[in-house]
Amino acid sequence: MFDNLSNKLDKAIKTLKGQGRITDINVASTVKEIRRALIDADVNYKVAKEVTDRIKDKAIGRDVLIAVSPGQLLVKIVSEELTELMGGTKSDMTIKGDPAVILISGLQGSGKTTFTGKLANLLKKQGKQVMLAACDIYRPAAINQLKVLGEQVGVEVYAEPENKNALQIAQNAIKHAKQSGKSIVIVDTAGRLAVDEEMMNEISALKESLKPSETLFVVDAMTGQDAVNTAKAFNERLNFDGVVLTKLDGDTRGGAAISIRAVVDKPLKFVSTGEKMDAIDVFHPDRMAQRILGMGDVVSLVERAQETFDQQEAERINKKIRKNQFDFNDFLSQLDQIKKMGNIKDLLGMIPGMGKAMKGVDVDENSFKPIEAIIQSMTPDERANPDIMTGSRRQRIAKGSGTSIQQVNNLMKQFDDMRKMMKTMNKMGGMKALGNMKGLGR
């Protein structure tokens, strides 16, 4: 997420030399490099110039504390300015009405339908009664795609495949939602181009008739300045309430996305990465700024952990650790918990410093599969009693899992090291604190 921009900003800030005070001389070249990094990432030129001018004005003449380098002080200033550029504070959705209507709009291929499924999943987890309305009457596979997504997240999808009137379908969906006790209807519409007058009239009519409590504009973060231009054109017609950035797991020209707020003066509300239905986050400007600058995002990491946190399972494993009985069944259970938290590379990026450490390293989403295959090739007795693992058993496991004996030996060593570490922490009384994720969240 924003890897290229992060790397270039990091290089730019490292050029700042000198101690004691930031002056016009020692900050000029650094600010120039920051501006170049923003423009290279496709941030709007006017926006890039304005934000770097503010950075320069804030930095010049600032005293540097003994314990802080000029570079560190500049990181703080850049973080504050990026946060302000992206909206300053989190912007919540407005959910009003019986049922509340959320209208989804955007360009063709921007990821609207996938985002619709993700949003339904997020709202359902919050205890809302959600229904999806399939109002894309042009793309042949759109209705089927929405039905598949609805099935995945356990949300009803209202569709009329033979009806070619999007407004009528939406109105009927709202009636059906009232009758079935649904509190929110998310209306998935067809992708359209801003230059297509007929299609733009249709989405305008949908908004005017349905009076949605929230109209979201979905934009592909990788489309560069086109993302900003189309957001502006759609906003002039729709006056939407917020922007959704999709495909942030790609990183070609994602920097354009951070200048949308400045151009259309509408908040960024959600970001979406990947195809999984839980790959959606509420947009926090301050957290995104920190991640862009390689500072991590511990708060979001803890929130992700809490979402998937199983209190009973944690207590069960805690007891086994205290008795030094942690086995491969427990290890497999912990792997499942981590996988539920989302994309591994994204999670690593939330740990301060890990973004830079992982630079250039491709984190394969299938990296857990060999480990799972090895454990699943063990007998129940071997999983429950790791100490009985002999050389012949390891050879059989390697053959059965399609891995090498070296991979099996590596896993056994890592597992043994982990158990020793857990035993040591348990003696220090640390496991209780580690197991209490809710306490960590507070």
C-alpha positions in Angstrom: 0.0 0.0 0.0 1.7 3.2 -1.2 5.1 1.4 -1.2 6.6 3.5 -4.0 5.6 6.8 -2.3 6.8 5.5 1.1 10.2 4.6 -0.3 10.7 8.0 -2.1 9.6 10.0 1.0 11.9 8.0 3.1 14.9 8.8 0.8 13.9 12.5 0.6 13.8 12.9 4.4 17.1 11.1 4.9 18.8 13.9 2.9 18.1 16.4 5.6 21.4 17.1 7.4 22.5 19.4 10.2 21.7 19.5 13.9 20.2 22.0 16.3 17.9 24.0 13.9 16.2 23.5 10.6 17.0 26.3 8.2 16.1 27.5 4.8 19.3 26.1 3.4 19.2 22.6 4.9 15.5 22.0 4.3 15.2 23.4 0.7 16.5 20.3 -1.1 14.6 17.9 1.1 11.3 19.7 0.5 12.0 19.7 -3.2 12.5 15.9 -3.1 9.3 15.4 -1.1 7.4 17.4 -3.7 9.0 15.3 -6.5 8.0 12.1 -4.6 4.4 13.2 -4.3 4.2 14.2 -8.0 5.9 11.0 -9.1 3.2 9.1 -7.2 0.6 11.1 -9.2 -0.5 13.5 -6.5 -2.1 16.5 -8.1 0.7 19.1 -8.8 -1.1 22.0 -7.2 -1.9 19.9 -4.1 1.7 18.7 -3.9 3.1 22.3 -4.1 0.7 23.6 -1.5 1.4 20.8 1.0 5.2 21.0 0.6 5.1 24.8 0.9 3.3 24.3 4.3 5.8 21.7 5.3 8.7 24.1 4.5 7.0 27.0 6.4 6.4 24.8 9.5 9.9 23.4 9.5 12.1 26.4 9.0 13.3 27.9 12.2 12.0 25.0 14.3 14.4 24.2 17.2 15.4 20.5 17.3 15.5 18.8 20.6 18.8 17.1 21.6 17.1 13.6 21.5 15.5 14.3 18.1 17.2 14.6 14.7 16.0 17.1 12.0 14.8 14.2 10.0 12.7 12.9 12.8 11.2 16.3 13.3 10.4 16.6 9.6 8.7 13.2 9.6 6.4 14.5 12.3 5.6 17.6 10.2 5.1 15.6 7.0 2.8 13.2 8.9 0.7 16.1 10.2 0.4 17.7 6.7 -0.5 14.4 5.0 -3.1 13.7 7.7 -4.7 17.1 7.1 -4.5 16.6 3.3 -6.5 13.4 3.6 -9.2 14.9 5.8 -7.7 15.3 9.3 -10.2 13.0 11.1 -12.2 9.9 10.3 -15.6 10.5 8.7 -18.4 8.2 9.7 -21.2 7.1 7.4 -24.7 8.5 7.9 -27.2 5.7 8.4 -30.8 7.2 8.5 -34.1 5.9 7.2 -36.4 2.9 7.4 -34.6 1.3 5.8 -31.5 3.4 5.3 -30.3 3.4 1.7 -26.7 3.4 0.6 -26.1 4.2 -3.1 -22.9 2.9 -4.6 -21.6 4.7 -7.7 -18.4 4.7 -9.8 -16.6 3.9 -13.0 -16.7 0.7 -14.9 -14.2 -1.8 -13.4 -13.6 0.2 -10.3 -14.6 -2.7 -8.0 -18.0 -1.4 -7.0 -19.8 -4.8 -6.8 -16.9 -6.4 -4.8 -16.9 -3.4 -2.4 -20.7 -3.7 -2.1 -20.3 -7.2 -0.8 -17.5 -6.1 1.6 -19.5 -3.2 3.0 -22.5 -5.6 3.6 -20.2 -7.9 5.4 -18.8 -5.1 7.6 -22.3 -3.8 8.5 -23.5 -7.3 9.2 -20.6 -7.8 11.7 -21.8 -4.6 13.4 -25.2 -6.3 14.0 -27.1 -4.5 11.2 -29.8 -6.3 9.1 -28.5 -5.7 5.5 -29.9 -6.4 2.1 -28.3 -5.9 -1.3 -30.1 -4.6 -4.4 -28.8 -5.7 -7.8 -29.4 -2.6 -10.0 -26.6 -3.2 -12.6 -28.9 -4.0 -15.5 -26.1 -3.7 -18.2 -23.3 -6.0 -17.3 -24.4 -9.6 -17.9 -22.6 -11.2 -15.0 -23.3 -8.4 -12.4 -26.4 -9.9 -10.8 -24.7 -13.4 -10.5 -21.6 -11.8 -9.1 -23.6 -10.0 -6.4 -25.5 -13.1 -5.6 -22.3 -15.1 -5.1 -20.9 -12.3 -2.8 -24.2 -12.2 -0.9 -24.0 -15.9 -0.3 -20.4 -15.7 0.9 -21.3 -13.1 3.6 -24.7 -14.4 4.4 -26.7 -11.4 3.1 -29.9 -11.5 1.0 -29.7 -10.1 -2.5 -32.8 -8.7 -4.2 -32.7 -9.0 -8.0 -35.1 -8.9 -10.9 -33.1 -10.3 -13.9 -35.8 -9.6 -16.5 -36.4 -6.0 -15.4 -34.3 -3.4 -17.2 -35.4 -0.4 -15.1 -32.8 0.2 -12.4 -34.9 2.7 -10.5 -37.9 0.3 -10.4 -35.7 -2.5 -9.1 -34.3 -0.3 -6.4 -37.8 0.9 -5.3 -39.1 -2.7 -5.2 -36.0 -3.7 -3.2 -36.7 -1.0 -0.6 -40.3 -2.2 -0.3 -39.1 -5.8 0.1 -36.6 -4.7 2.8 -39.3 -3.0 4.8 -41.5 -6.1 4.7 -38.6 -8.4 5.7 -37.3 -6.2 8.5 -34.1 -5.1 7.0 -32.5 -1.9 8.3 -30.1 -1.1 5.5 -30.3 -1.5 1.7 -27.1 -1.2 -0.3 -27.8 -0.4 -4.0 -25.2 -1.7 -6.4 -25.4 0.3 -9.7 -23.8 -0.1 -13.1 -20.4 1.3 -13.8 -20.6 4.4 -16.0 -18.4 7.0 -17.6 -18.8 10.7 -16.8 -19.2 11.4 -20.5 -22.1 9.0 -20.9 -25.0 11.4 -20.4 -27.7 8.7 -20.4 -26.0 6.7 -17.7 -25.3 9.8 -15.6 -28.9 10.8 -15.9 -29.8 7.3 -14.6 -27.6 7.5 -11.4 -28.9 11.1 -10.8 -32.5 9.8 -11.0 -31.7 7.0 -8.6 -30.3 9.4 -6.1 -33.1 11.9 -6.5 -35.8 9.2 -6.1 -34.3 7.0 -3.4 -32.9 9.9 -1.3 -30.1 7.7 0.1 -28.7 8.6 3.5 -25.2 7.9 2.0 -23.9 8.1 -1.6 -20.5 6.6 -2.0 -18.2 7.1 -5.1 -15.9 4.0 -5.6 -12.7 4.7 -7.4 -9.7 2.5 -8.4 -6.7 4.0 -6.6 -4.4 2.8 -9.4 -5.9 5.0 -12.1 -3.7 8.0 -11.2 -5.0 11.5 -12.0 -8.0 10.0 -13.8 -9.3 9.0 -10.4 -9.2 12.6 -9.3 -10.8 13.9 -12.6 -13.6 11.4 -12.6 -14.3 12.0 -8.9 -14.7 15.7 -9.7 -17.0 15.0 -12.7 -19.2 12.6 -10.7 -19.4 15.0 -7.7 -20.7 17.8 -9.9 -23.6 15.6 -10.9 -24.2 13.5 -7.8 -22.8 15.6 -4.9 -21.8 12.3 -3.3 -21.1 12.0 0.4 -17.8 10.1 0.4 -15.1 8.3 -1.6 -14.0 4.7 -1.4 -10.5 3.7 -2.6 -10.3 0.2 -4.0 -7.3 -1.9 -5.2 -4.9 -0.3 -2.7 -2.9 -3.5 -2.7 -1.6 -2.5 -6.1 0.9 0.3 -6.1 1.4 2.0 -9.5 0.1 5.5 -9.1 -1.8 5.2 -5.8 -0.6 8.7 -4.7 -3.4 10.3 -6.7 -5.9 8.9 -4.2 -4.6 11.1 -1.4 -5.3 14.3 -3.3 -9.0 13.5 -4.0 -10.0 15.1 -0.7 -8.3 18.4 -1.6 -9.9 18.5 -5.1 -13.5 17.4 -4.5 -13.7 18.4 -0.7 -15.4 15.1 0.1 -14.1 12.7 2.8 -12.4 9.4 2.1 -14.5 6.9 4.0 -13.2 3.4 3.2 -10.2 1.7 1.6 -10.3 -1.8 0.1 -7.6 -4.2 -0.7 -7.7 -7.6 -2.4 -10.8 -9.8 -3.2 -11.5 -11.3 0.3 -14.7 -10.0 1.8 -13.0 -8.9 5.0 -10.4 -6.8 3.1 -12.0 -3.5 3.9 -11.0 -0.7 6.4 -12.6 2.5 7.6 -10.3 5.3 6.4 -8.3 7.0 9.2 -6.2 9.9 7.7 -3.7 9.9 10.6 -3.2 6.1 10.5 -2.7 6.2 6.7 -0.2 9.1 6.9 1.8 7.0 9.5 1.8 4.0 7.2 2.9 6.0 4.2 5.8 7.3 6.3 6.7 3.7 7.5 5.6 4.4 11.0 3.2 1.4 11.1 -0.4 1.4 12.4 -0.5 -0.5 15.7 -4.1 0.7 16.5 -5.5 -0.9 13.3 -3.5 -4.1 13.9 -5.0 -4.4 17.4 -8.5 -3.7 16.1 -8.1 -6.4 13.5 -6.9 -8.8 16.2 -9.9 -8.0 18.3 -12.3 -8.6 15.5 -11.1 -12.2 15.1 -10.2 -12.7 18.7 -11.6 -15.9 20.3 -11.7 -15.4 24.1 -12.3 -19.0 24.9 -9.7 -20.3 22.5 -7.1 -17.8 24.0 -7.9 -19.0 27.5 -7.6 -22.6 26.5 -4.2 -22.1 24.9 -3.1 -19.9 27.8 -3.7 -22.8 30.2 -1.8 -25.2 28.0 1.2 -22.7 27.8 1.2 -22.4 31.6 1.4 -26.2 31.8 4.0 -26.3 29.0 1.6 -28.4 26.9 1.4 -26.2 23.8 1.3 -28.6 20.8 0.9 -28.6 17.0 -3.0 -28.6 17.3 -2.7 -25.3 19.2 -0.1 -24.0 16.7 -2.5 -24.8 13.8 -5.3 -23.0 15.7 -3.1 -19.9 16.0 -2.3 -19.9 12.3 -6.0 -19.9 11.5 -6.5 -16.8 13.8 -3.7 -15.0 12.0 -5.1 -15.8 8.5 -8.5 -14.5 9.6 -6.9 -11.1 10.3 -6.3 -10.5 6.5 -3.5 -10.1 4.0 -0.2 -11.0 5.6 1.8 -8.2 3.9 -0.8 -5.7 4.9 -0.6 -6.9 8.5 3.3 -6.7 8.5 3.0 -3.1 7.2 1.1 -2.2 10.3 4.1 -3.1 12.5 6.4 0.0 13.0 9.6 -0.5 11.0 8.4 -3.7 9.3 7.5 -1.8 6.1 11.1 -0.8 5.5 12.5 -4.1 6.6 10.2 -6.0 4.2 11.1 -3.7 1.2 11.6 -5.7 -1.9 10.4 -8.9 -0.1 7.4 -10.6 -1.7 5.2 -12.1 1.0 3.3 -15.0 -0.5 -0.2 -15.4 0.7 0.3 -19.2 0.4 3.4 -19.2 2.7 1.4 -21.0 5.5 0.4 -23.9 3.2 3.6 -25.9 3.6 3.4 -25.5 7.4 -0.2 -26.6 7.4 0.6 -29.6 5.1 3.3 -30.7 7.4 1.2 -30.6 10.5 -1.8 -32.2 8.8 0.5 -35.1 7.7 1.2 -35.9 11.4 -0.8 -38.5 13.3 -3.0 -37.3 16.1 -0.5 -38.6 18.6 2.4 -36.7 16.9 0.4 -33.4 16.9 -0.4 -33.8 20.6 3.1 -35.0 21.6 5.8 -33.1 19.5 8.6 -34.7 21.6 8.0 -38.1 20.1 9.1 -37.0 16.6 11.9 -39.3 15.5 13.9 -39.2 12.3 11.8 -41.9 10.6 8.6 -40.0 11.6 9.9 -36.8 10.1 10.8 -38.6 6.8 7.3 -40.0 6.6 5.7 -36.6 7.3 7.9 -34.9 4.6 6.8 -37.5 2.1 3.2 -37.2 3.0 3.1 -33.4 3.0 5.0 -33.0 -0.3 7.8 -31.1 1.5 11.5 -31.7 2.1 13.0 -33.2 5.3 14.8 -29.9 5.7 11.4 -28.0 5.8 10.1 -30.4 8.4 13.3 -30.1 10.5 13.1 -26.3 10.3 9.5 -26.3 11.5 10.4 -28.6 14.4 13.2 -26.3 15.4 11.1 -23.1 15.2 8.3 -24.8 17.1 10.7 -25.9 19.8 12.3 -22.4 20.0 8.8 -20.9 20.3 7.8 -23.3 23.1 11.0 -22.4 25.0 10.2 -18.7 24.6 6.6 -19.2 25.8 7.9 -21.2 28.9 10.3 -18.3 29.7 7.6 -15.7 29.3 5.2 -17.7 31.4 7.7 -17.8 34.3 8.0 -14.0 34.0 4.2 -13.7 34.2 3.9 -12.2 30.7 1.5 -14.6 29.0 -1.5 -13.2 30.9 -0.8 -9.8 29.5 -0.2 -11.1 26.0 -3.4 -13.1 26.0 -5.5 -10.2 27.0 -6.1 -8.5 23.6 -8.9 -6.4 25.0 -6.5 -4.9 27.6 -4.0 -4.2 24.8 -6.8 -2.5 22.8 -7.6 -0.2 25.7 
